C-alpha cells in the first residue's frame, strides 16, 4: 500500500472523529466506530509490513478502543476528549511522516 493511501485513511479518520464533536444522530457514531475500526486495522497491517512497530501498536490500540463489536462505554465528554486526542495523534503522525519524506527527498 502506498503512503498516499495511508495519508488519505488518516485524514478520513481525523474527519470522522472530529465530526463526533457535533451533535449527530446515533447512527453516525456507529458508522464512525465501523469506519475507524476498519481504517486502524488497515493502517496496523500497513505499519507491520513496514516494520514500524510503535505505530502498528498505536493503531491496534485505537482499533480495540473504537471497535464496533465489544463496545467500550464512556460518557460523551470522555469520548469527545478521546476523539480529539486520537485525531491529534493522527495529525502528529502524518506531520512526522511528511517531514521525514521531505528530508529523504532532499537527500538530507
C-alpha angles and dihedrals in degrees: 000000000000130000090242090060090051091050091047093050091049092050091050090050091049091051093047093048095047089048086064089070090071122074102265135168114271091251090065091060090049089051090049091053092051094042098046092042089055093044093051092049091052091046091048090052091048093048091048090053089052091048091239100142101174093057091040090055091046090053092048091050091050091047091052092048094048099037114138096215107055098029122205109221120217132153115267093256091057091047090050090053091047092048091052092044093051091046090052091050089052092048092050092046091050092047092050091050091049091050092048091048091050092050093048092049091051092050094242 
